[in-house]
Amino acid sequence: MQKIIALIVAAGRGSRFGEGTPKQYHLLHGKMILTHTVETFLSHPDITAVKVVIHPDDVELYEEAVKGLDVLPHCFGGKDRQESVRFGLEAIEKEKPEFVLIHDAARPFVSHQVISNVIAPLGNKQGVVPVIPVTDTIKKVAVGSNTVAYTIDRSVLWRAQTPQGFVYKDILISSKKTRKMKLTDDASAAEACGIKVVTVNGSTTNIKITTLEDLEMANKGDLGAMVKVGAGFDVHAFTEGEEVTLCGVKIPYEKALLGHSDADVALHALADAIYGAIGGGDIGMHFPPSDERWKGADSSIFVRHAVDMVREKRGQIINADITIICEAPKIGEYRAEMVGKVSLMLGIPETSVNVKGTTTEGLGFTGRGEGIAAKAVVSVLA
């Protein structure tokens, strides 16, 4: 399996953000901006590890931002972003990654889809940049005046975003060779060293929080945003086997659950609850059981797809409550692990996730031990 490390650049001081706490440590929907960013990369199935480049003055803030998250030890940045990236690349050399994705900490709305778009074409000595088209008319204004010199053809202009992906060895060499140049992004270093750079689809929601106004708008969400609630319910019958998977946790048992995917009945209910909150249909619409691609699939894929749909709508999941209904197996000793896995998938604190088990007192198909049912309720600010 290819080793991909996400390098999150969080050493900036945010000069356009004003005095005080750097922007990456300000709260966005109750969590630090950096926390949102790190959690998104940690929860992506193709990312091997995450390393954050920070400022020496921010150690305490950083430790609070990544508390409980499985990240590589941080490293310190330099005098500007370009030097910070180089220091970060040098710091992960011992990890021997094949590829690296370099991302700005202040882009907390990056989706799994954009990350996957960047990963897909990696290799063959080429860099990858997510872009979106320029939609405004662009004017060239004469230096020292307010007179328009001419209008620029916007059809050839694209706005670059992060993460930007590279073959690790290529971008490490490029960052060293261009250390004396003034560059505005990582792809520029690759281009300057003759490395081909290709573009993939970015997202208009993958905004960079630069000013206090940006943060205020992000915290408010879209105008007219409101809390919406979705409910999900699912059932799977028992079949022969030795374990069941619930909330991503494998539990030894005398039977297994029957299903086209891994039959994680709890995550199926959770995904449907998320889809329900945003009017996004259900699992069957997005991952039809007739499609062989999803045979035996990890059900976290379905949940992450639903989470990405929320993010594409500039929404934020607030909390999730999951009820697992069965006589056996008992889930008590696995509850904490389930909460942790769901928290990571949804990008919300563990305190905002609840998983509980109940029985039907011997009544119905679950009472007869024929299968497991699950229901979930999710609230979303959207």
C-alpha positions as a printed NumPy array, in Angstrom:
array([[  0.   ,   0.   ,   0.   ],
       [  1.394,   3.416,  -0.939],
       [  2.497,   5.575,   1.98 ],
       [  0.986,   9.062,   1.88 ],
       [  1.705,  11.635,   4.557],
       [ -0.373,  14.785,   4.939],
       [  1.801,  17.747,   5.916],
       [ -0.33 ,  20.453,   7.536],
       [  1.318,  23.883,   7.556],
       [  0.244,  25.736,  10.715],
       [  3.252,  27.903,  11.564],
       [  1.868,  31.202,  10.247],
       [  1.076,  34.201,  12.399],
       [ -1.891,  35.415,  10.313],
       [ -0.889,  39.054,   9.711],
       [ -4.23 ,  39.783,   7.998],
       [ -6.077,  38.284,  10.939],
       [ -5.041,  40.922,  13.445],
       [ -3.198,  40.688,  16.736],
       [ -3.497,  37.856,  19.228],
       [ -4.072,  34.144,  18.74 ],
       [ -3.094,  32.834,  15.275],
       [ -6.141,  32.065,  13.141],
       [ -5.565,  28.293,  13.055],
       [ -6.289,  28.148,  16.79 ],
       [ -9.514,  30.149,  16.72 ],
       [-12.763,  28.269,  17.263],
       [-14.919,  27.178,  14.357],
       [-18.196,  25.536,  15.364],
       [-16.775,  24.853,  18.817],
       [-13.413,  23.387,  17.742],
       [-10.117,  24.92 ,  16.691],
       [ -9.716,  25.414,  12.949],
       [ -6.591,  23.244,  13.012],
       [ -8.516,  20.442,  14.738],
       [-11.081,  20.331,  11.92 ],
       [ -8.307,  20.183,   9.327],
       [ -6.301,  17.445,  11.021],
       [ -9.375,  15.297,  11.676],
       [-10.39 ,  15.393,   8.02 ],
       [ -7.035,  14.034,   6.87 ],
       [ -6.809,  11.467,   9.668],
       [-10.213,  10.092,   8.703],
       [ -9.364,   9.713,   5.002],
       [ -8.692,   6.016,   4.266],
       [ -5.718,   6.69 ,   1.945],
       [ -3.768,   8.933,   4.315],
       [ -1.084,   7.022,   6.214],
       [ -0.162,   9.713,   8.732],
       [ -0.474,  13.413,   9.49 ],
       [  2.313,  15.761,  10.563],
       [  1.819,  19.391,  11.535],
       [  4.353,  22.213,  11.17 ],
       [  3.863,  24.78 ,  13.943],
       [  5.412,  27.958,  15.355],
       [  7.613,  27.506,  18.463],
       [  5.364,  29.906,  20.39 ],
       [  2.252,  27.796,  19.776],
       [  3.133,  24.474,  21.431],
       [  0.44 ,  24.674,  24.128],
       [ -2.242,  25.742,  21.647],
       [ -1.179,  22.998,  19.264],
       [ -1.276,  20.306,  21.933],
       [ -4.808,  21.359,  22.813],
       [ -5.833,  21.302,  19.136],
       [ -4.638,  17.718,  18.537],
       [ -5.43 ,  16.286,  21.959],
       [ -6.496,  12.676,  21.51 ],
       [ -5.586,  12.613,  17.799],
       [ -3.067,  10.126,  16.413],
       [ -0.613,  12.479,  14.689],
       [  3.12 ,  12.297,  14.114],
       [  5.271,  14.477,  16.42 ],
       [  5.103,  18.112,  15.316],
       [  8.03 ,  20.076,  13.932],
       [  8.772,  23.795,  13.922],
       [  8.441,  26.034,  10.896],
       [ 10.648,  28.82 ,   9.566],
       [ 10.478,  32.511,   8.791],
       [  7.8  ,  32.11 ,   6.097],
       [  5.497,  29.457,   4.648],
       [  8.013,  28.362,   2.029],
       [ 10.671,  27.652,   4.658],
       [  8.11 ,  25.989,   6.94 ],
       [  7.164,  23.568,   4.176],
       [ 10.813,  22.716,   3.586],
       [ 11.385,  22.099,   7.289],
       [  8.296,  19.9  ,   7.354],
       [  9.412,  17.901,   4.327],
       [ 12.827,  17.358,   5.862],
       [ 11.221,  16.287,   9.145],
       [  9.246,  13.44 ,   7.542],
       [ 12.197,  12.018,   5.605],
       [ 12.676,   9.276,   8.222],
       [  9.072,   8.165,   7.647],
       [ 10.013,   7.309,   4.033],
       [  6.73 ,   8.39 ,   2.417],
       [  6.1  ,   7.717,  -1.235],
       [  3.854,  10.738,  -1.598],
       [  3.066,  13.869,   0.393],
       [  0.039,  16.148,   0.432],
       [  0.795,  19.703,   1.606],
       [ -2.18 ,  21.562,   3.036],
       [ -2.871,  24.917,   4.675],
       [ -4.167,  24.566,   8.234],
       [ -6.6  ,  27.415,   7.574],
       [ -8.58 ,  25.39 ,   4.988],
       [-10.775,  23.393,   7.407],
       [-13.559,  22.681,   4.9  ],
       [-11.488,  20.465,   2.613],
       [-13.505,  17.354,   1.765],
       [-12.504,  13.737,   1.353],
       [-13.513,  14.06 ,  -2.299],
       [-10.962,  16.824,  -2.956],
       [ -8.277,  14.825,  -1.138],
       [ -9.118,  11.769,  -3.241],
       [ -9.048,  13.886,  -6.412],
       [ -5.48 ,  14.926,  -5.585],
       [ -4.324,  11.415,  -4.687],
       [ -5.704,   9.714,  -7.808],
       [ -3.156,  11.023, -10.391],
       [ -0.125,  11.082,  -8.084],
       [  3.051,   9.563,  -9.509],
       [  5.009,   9.652, -12.732],
       [  7.058,  12.598, -11.49 ],
       [  4.141,  14.99 , -11.521],
       [  2.555,  17.254,  -8.973],
       [ -1.194,  17.676,  -8.501],
       [ -3.091,  20.86 ,  -7.641],
       [ -6.837,  21.218,  -6.98 ],
       [ -8.263,  24.248,  -8.771],
       [-11.531,  26.087,  -9.299],
       [-12.307,  28.45 , -12.166],
       [-12.129,  32.222, -11.792],
       [-15.706,  33.477, -12.138],
       [-15.185,  37.224, -11.724],
       [-14.044,  39.478, -14.545],
       [-10.368,  40.326, -14.012],
       [ -8.994,  43.783, -14.797],
       [ -5.353,  44.747, -15.215],
       [ -4.9  ,  48.176, -13.611],
       [ -1.985,  50.418, -14.53 ],
       [  0.647,  50.678, -11.788],
       [  0.249,  53.789,  -9.663],
       [ -3.215,  54.649, -10.983],
       [ -6.817,  53.512, -10.888],
       [ -7.083,  53.265, -14.664],
       [ -7.929,  49.925, -16.259],
       [ -5.205,  48.909, -18.708],
       [ -7.086,  45.906, -20.125],
       [ -9.35 ,  42.996, -19.266],
       [ -7.738,  39.582, -18.762],
       [ -9.24 ,  36.508, -20.407],
       [-10.543,  34.611, -17.36 ],
       [-11.133,  31.378, -19.32 ],
       [ -7.468,  30.456, -18.814],
       [ -7.351,  31.483, -15.143],
       [ -7.841,  29.072, -12.266],
       [ -7.606,  29.516,  -8.506],
       [ -5.21 ,  27.065,  -6.863],
       [ -6.113,  25.398,  -3.583],
       [ -4.557,  22.885,  -1.233],
       [ -3.798,  20.064,  -0.59 ],
       [ -1.181,  19.922,  -3.31 ],
       [  0.24 ,  16.455,  -3.896],
       [  3.706,  15.338,  -4.942],
       [  6.107,  12.445,  -5.14 ],
       [  7.894,  13.014,  -1.842],
       [ 11.471,  12.861,  -3.141],
       [ 10.643,  15.23 ,  -6.022],
       [  9.157,  17.987,  -3.88 ],
       [ 11.849,  17.63 ,  -1.211],
       [ 14.542,  18.266,  -3.826],
       [ 12.505,  21.093,  -5.391],
       [ 11.977,  22.828,  -2.052],
       [ 15.721,  22.826,  -1.424],
       [ 16.618,  24.045,  -4.908],
       [ 14.152,  26.937,  -4.768],
       [ 14.848,  28.025,  -1.196],
       [ 16.069,  31.467,  -2.311],
       [ 13.111,  32.115,  -4.605],
       [  9.933,  33.872,  -3.445],
       [  7.122,  31.464,  -4.252],
       [  3.463,  31.548,  -3.259],
       [  2.634,  27.841,  -3.344],
       [  4.307,  24.433,  -3.393],
       [  3.465,  23.677,  -7.011],
       [  5.523,  26.735,  -8.007],
       [  8.615,  25.039,  -6.566],
       [  7.894,  21.915,  -8.588],
       [  7.278,  23.946, -11.759],
       [ 10.53 ,  25.853, -11.28 ],
       [ 12.384,  22.523, -11.234],
       [ 10.768,  21.211, -14.391],
       [  8.248,  18.919, -12.72 ],
       [  4.955,  18.573, -14.552],
       [  1.974,  19.829, -12.535],
       [ -1.563,  18.706, -13.388],
       [ -4.854,  20.06 , -12.107],
       [ -7.884,  18.311, -10.616],
       [-11.231,  19.585,  -9.433],
       [-11.137,  21.557,  -6.218],
       [-14.23 ,  22.85 ,  -4.453],
       [-15.765,  26.256,  -3.862],
       [-16.322,  25.2  ,  -0.241],
       [-12.584,  24.579,   0.289],
       [-12.103,  28.167,   1.412],
       [ -9.08 ,  29.55 ,   3.218],
       [ -9.889,  31.462,   6.386],
       [ -7.706,  34.565,   6.117],
       [ -9.506,  37.351,   7.981],
       [-11.724,  37.654,  11.017],
       [-14.601,  38.323,   8.624],
       [-13.935,  34.954,   6.967],
       [-14.125,  33.245,  10.355],
       [-17.312,  35.056,  11.3  ],
       [-18.928,  34.005,   8.022],
       [-17.74 ,  30.417,   8.467],
       [-19.144,  30.237,  11.995],
       [-22.468,  31.626,  10.83 ],
       [-22.604,  29.219,   7.916],
       [-24.817,  30.103,   4.975],
       [-27.429,  32.798,   5.496],
       [-30.533,  31.182,   6.843],
       [-28.633,  28.191,   8.232],
       [-30.607,  26.151,  10.724],
       [-30.297,  22.96 ,  12.705],
       [-31.719,  20.029,  10.779],
       [-32.296,  16.534,  12.153],
       [-32.082,  13.241,  10.286],
       [-33.048,   9.728,  11.392],
       [-31.757,   6.406,  10.102],
       [-32.819,   2.798,  10.68 ],
       [-31.359,  -0.476,   9.433],
       [-31.639,  -4.214,  10.018],
       [-29.33 ,  -7.126,   9.186],
       [-29.949, -10.82 ,   9.76 ],
       [-27.434, -13.175,  11.317],
       [-25.557, -15.716,   9.244],
       [-22.683, -18.113,   9.869],
       [-19.511, -16.448,  11.072],
       [-17.275, -15.582,  13.984],
       [-17.65 , -11.815,  14.424],
       [-19.888,  -8.828,  13.802],
       [-18.838,  -5.285,  12.914],
       [-20.633,  -2.462,  14.72 ],
       [-19.618,   1.212,  14.435],
       [-16.423,   0.059,  12.732],
       [-15.437,  -2.208,  15.644],
       [-15.066,  -5.97 ,  15.122],
       [-16.694,  -7.908,  17.967],
       [-16.046, -11.66 ,  18.365],
       [-19.331, -13.58 ,  18.264],
       [-20.718, -16.961,  17.259],
       [-22.415, -15.45 ,  14.199],
       [-21.876, -12.741,  11.574],
       [-24.227, -10.256,   9.958],
       [-25.474, -10.852,   6.435],
       [-25.061,  -8.006,   3.954],
       [-23.569,  -6.889,   0.648],
       [-20.948,  -4.726,   2.383],
       [-19.466,  -5.513,   5.797],
       [-23.061,  -5.34 ,   7.141],
       [-22.223,  -2.745,   9.808],
       [-25.852,  -2.088,  10.685],
       [-24.986,   0.805,  13.033],
       [-22.972,   2.727,  10.43 ],
       [-25.678,   2.134,   7.827],
       [-28.235,   3.732,  10.128],
       [-25.798,   6.567,  10.828],
       [-25.147,   7.268,   7.146],
       [-28.873,   7.309,   6.395],
       [-29.433,   9.725,   9.294],
       [-26.845,  12.118,   7.843],
       [-28.338,  11.852,   4.359],
       [-31.751,  12.478,   5.902],
       [-30.642,  15.675,   7.627],
       [-29.551,  17.251,   4.344],
       [-32.134,  15.757,   2.01 ],
       [-29.497,  13.532,   0.462],
       [-31.479,  10.356,  -0.125],
       [-30.165,   7.101,   1.329],
       [-27.294,   4.639,   1.073],
       [-29.02 ,   2.663,  -1.661],
       [-29.067,   5.703,  -3.946],
       [-25.345,   6.359,  -3.594],
       [-24.061,   2.798,  -3.085],
       [-26.541,   0.384,  -4.703],
       [-26.185,  -3.226,  -3.485],
       [-26.259,  -4.343,  -7.117],
       [-22.851,  -2.71 ,  -7.625],
       [-20.081,  -5.245,  -7.045],
       [-17.683,  -2.462,  -6.025],
       [-19.341,  -2.376,  -2.605],
       [-19.272,  -6.115,  -1.963],
       [-17.587,  -6.537,   1.433],
       [-16.861,  -2.778,   1.589],
       [-15.959,  -1.032,   4.833],
       [-19.123,   0.849,   5.811],
       [-17.089,   3.844,   6.958],
       [-16.935,   4.677,   3.224],
       [-20.692,   5.331,   3.285],
       [-20.482,   7.525,   6.373],
       [-17.582,   9.558,   5.002],
       [-19.439,  10.109,   1.743],
       [-22.393,  11.461,   3.721],
       [-20.057,  13.688,   5.754],
       [-18.515,  15.039,   2.542],
       [-22.002,  15.903,   1.268],
       [-22.596,  17.901,   4.451],
       [-19.32 ,  19.773,   3.949],
       [-20.097,  20.456,   0.296],
       [-23.242,  22.182,   1.523],
       [-21.15 ,  24.215,   3.985],
       [-22.853,  22.355,   6.816],
       [-21.533,  21.076,  10.126],
       [-22.527,  17.908,  11.967],
       [-23.353,  18.808,  15.563],
       [-23.953,  15.455,  17.232],
       [-24.917,  11.833,  16.627],
       [-26.852,   9.35 ,  18.751],
       [-26.797,   5.639,  17.79 ],
       [-28.872,   2.859,  19.342],
       [-27.937,  -0.779,  18.665],
       [-30.82 ,  -3.203,  19.257],
       [-29.996,  -6.857,  19.975],
       [-29.952,  -9.507,  22.687],
       [-26.326, -10.341,  21.9  ],
       [-23.5  ,  -9.597,  21.559],
       [-23.206,  -7.152,  24.434],
       [-21.542,  -3.909,  23.362],
       [-20.653,  -2.377,  26.737],
       [-16.931,  -3.103,  26.658],
       [-16.672,  -1.862,  23.06 ],
       [-18.652,   1.345,  23.501],
       [-15.658,   3.691,  24.028],
       [-13.901,   2.363,  20.913],
       [-17.095,   2.77 ,  18.886],
       [-17.489,   6.368,  20.04 ],
       [-13.879,   7.102,  19.086],
       [-14.255,   5.67 ,  15.589],
       [-17.53 ,   7.483,  14.909],
       [-16.088,  10.74 ,  16.264],
       [-13.2  ,  10.486,  13.811],
       [-15.471,   9.679,  10.868],
       [-17.752,  12.626,  11.587],
       [-15.018,  15.089,  12.587],
       [-16.743,  15.993,  15.843],
       [-15.649,  15.588,  19.493],
       [-16.281,  12.291,  21.25 ],
       [-18.48 ,  14.208,  23.68 ],
       [-20.847,  14.833,  20.755],
       [-21.219,  11.126,  19.945],
       [-23.374,   8.674,  21.868],
       [-23.584,   4.914,  21.287],
       [-25.87 ,   2.735,  23.364],
       [-27.284,  -0.746,  23.289],
       [-30.704,  -2.063,  24.215],
       [-32.763,  -5.23 ,  23.923],
       [-36.399,  -5.879,  23.048],
       [-36.905,  -8.064,  26.124],
       [-37.022, -11.2  ,  23.988],
       [-39.679,  -9.835,  21.65 ],
       [-39.532,  -9.702,  17.857],
       [-36.777, -10.865,  15.503],
       [-34.018,  -9.252,  17.583],
       [-35.446, -10.837,  20.71 ],
       [-35.36 , -14.221,  18.999],
       [-31.705, -13.688,  18.099],
       [-32.323, -13.558,  14.354],
       [-30.413, -10.345,  13.714],
       [-29.49 ,  -6.839,  14.835],
       [-31.276,  -3.535,  14.263],
       [-29.899,  -0.026,  14.703],
       [-31.27 ,   3.45 ,  14.624],
       [-29.449,   6.786,  14.56 ],
       [-30.318,  10.433,  14.97 ],
       [-28.015,  13.186,  13.689],
       [-28.273,  16.963,  13.934],
       [-26.634,  19.15 ,  11.296],
       [-26.188,  22.903,  11.028],
       [-26.885,  23.565,   7.366]])
